[in-house]
Amino acid sequence: MFSKACEYAIRATLHIAGATAADERATVKDIAAAIGAPEAFTAKVLQKLVRDGHLGSMKGPGGGFTLTEARARKLPLSAIVKSIDGDDVYTGCALGLPRCNDKKPCPLHNQFKDVRERLRKLLENTSVYDVSMGLGLELGTFSLKG
């Protein structure tokens, strides 16, 4: 459903939130290792999240990425998905057909339209904080590797 980049972005954001809660700054190397992603790819994903205002970053010794609890509570998963994958997850055809729409629907169009709307609501109403608490990340008990 989500691109690999989007999956990495969500997992990286969760890792960063946990590191920040432990009063640490997460480096690209640490994040990539924690989520099981290539370092260069992780760096590009993180740059996009920083540019879009979802994460904080500091360069130099002692630098890294941060996501405060207050920000994690306000950051919906939909914002991360939009930054990385855009709005296609809410509008795309279930079969990937380029000409599927309300006027010329594919066989799955109407059912998938409902699924997309439920997904949109789920992502808009679920914060990074909600997911991190649900995974037990505050205890460091959950692996974010794929």
N, C-alpha and C positions, 0 to 999 in steps of 0.2 A: 504494500500500500504506500509506504513512504520510500523515498530513495535511500540508498545506503548513506549518503551524506547527511540526510535528515536524521536517520537513526543514530549516526555518530554524534550529531549535534545535540540531540536529546540526552544521550548517555554522557557526553562531555559536560553538558550543563549540570546534570545531576552530580557528577564527580566534583565539579568546581564548587557547587553549593556545599557539598560535604566537606571539602577541604577548607573552605572559608569558615564554616562552622567550627572547624578544629583550629582556627586561627592560623591557617597556612595559605600560601598562594600556590596554586597549581601551575606547573610549567607544562609546556607543550609535550615534552618528553614523558612526564608523569601521566598526563591525561591520556596520551596515545597508548601507553602501556596499560593503563587501567581499563580502557574501553576496547582494547584489542584492535586498534586502527593504525594505519600507517601514519608516521609522524608528519610528513609533508602534507598529507591530505587533512589531517587533524588541524594543522596550522591554518590552512585555507578556510576551513569551516569556522574556526574560532575567530579569524579576522572578520568574517562576515557578521558573526554574532556581536562582536565588539562594535563594528561600524553601525549596526542597527540599534545599538544602545542597550542590548540585553545583558552584556557582561562588562565588567571592568577589567582593565589590564594596566600593568606597569612594566616598563622596560628596565633592564639593568639588573645588577646583583640584588637578590631579594625580590625580584619582580615575578610576575606571573598573572594569572587570571583570578578574578574574584566574582562572587555573587553572594551578596549579603542575604540574610534570612528575610529581611524586610522586602528586598527586591524579589526574592524567590517566591514569596507569598503572593506578590502582585503579577508575576510573570506567567501568563497562561501558555500552555503547550502550543496553542494556535500561533503565537507570535514566533516561536522557533520554527514551526513548520512553514509559516509564511516566508520567513527570512530565507530558508534554504530551498523549499520546494514551490513556493508561490501558492497561488490559490487553486492550482490544477486539481488537487485532491478533492476539492469540493465541486468541481465542474466537469471533470473528465469523464469520458465514456467508460463504462465497466469493461467493454471489450476493446477499448483503445481505438475505436473508429473515429476518424476525423470529422465526419459529417453527422454525428449523432446529436440530436437536439429535440426540444419539445415538439417541433413540427414534423421531424423525420426521426422518430426514436428507434433505437436498436431494440431487440427483444427483451433486454434487461433494463432498459432506460427508467421506466417508472419505479420499479422496485429499488434500483440502485440510487435513484434520486432520494428516496427516503433514508437509505443507508448513509449517503453523503451528508444529509442534513443532521442526522443523529451524531455522526462523527464530528461535524463542525461544532455542535453544541458541547459534546464531550471535551474536545480540545480547548474550547473557549472557557469552559467552566472548571478546568483542572489546571492547577498551578504546578510549577516545578516543585514547590514546597510540598504540596499534596502527594506527589509521586515519590519524592524522596522519603517522606515519612512512611508511606505505604510499603516501600522497599526495605525499610529498616536501615537506611543509610546513616542515620545519626549514630547507629551502633557499629557501623562498618561491617555489617554481616552479609552484605549482598554484593556479588560480583557484577560488574557492568560489562564484562567481556561478552561478546556475541557468541 
